[in-house]
Amino acid sequence: MHGMTEATTKIDVDGVTLDLVVVRKRVKNINARLRGSTLAVSAPHRVSRGEVRDVAVELGRKLLRRARADAVNGDDSGRIIALKVAAKFAKPPKVTEVRFSTNQHSQWGSYSPRTGIVRLNAVLKVMPPWVLEAVVAHELAHAFHPDHSPAFWKLLRSICRHTDRANAFLEGVNWLASSWIDLPPVERAQLVKPM
């Protein structure tokens, strides 16, 4: 028996509108592929439309994040910045790879001195370069001080003169991101100004 295509509908996934095409097939699980702005889903006949839609949103979210991660990691710019920052240390920490992550929510970055891998929140890539450099410096300083002791901050400020400015910037970003939905439309409109 061939699959039956349901009507194409639009779904919103994290602010991105996708065309959802559902094909009912003899499959055990709901599967999805993202091609451009079309999310093609194959689903078993026994699964309700509502369940298919809910799973499609979650699968779409994963696929969009994966596509965005591929896009932001498509060049070597993060590694170039990390090597530039590492060179400022008296004994440069090892940097083997820099990865921008689209699913890092609780922190701006991390660093493994053992592997030399720096992981950064993908949104840093679109922020001012001095913010990205400050976060990289912060993570690399942990190679020498795994805590946030006075010695850590002294070292970090000697490596990156934008440390305090970047911290204030990121605190503002955090506040705005967590408050945005609750701001009245008039205030939101005041914050969105053409450059």
Summary of the structure (lengths in Angstrom):
residues: 195
radius of gyration: 21.7
end to end distance: 55.7
largest distance: 69.3
contacts: 522
relative contact order: 0.08
helix: 46%
strand: 22%
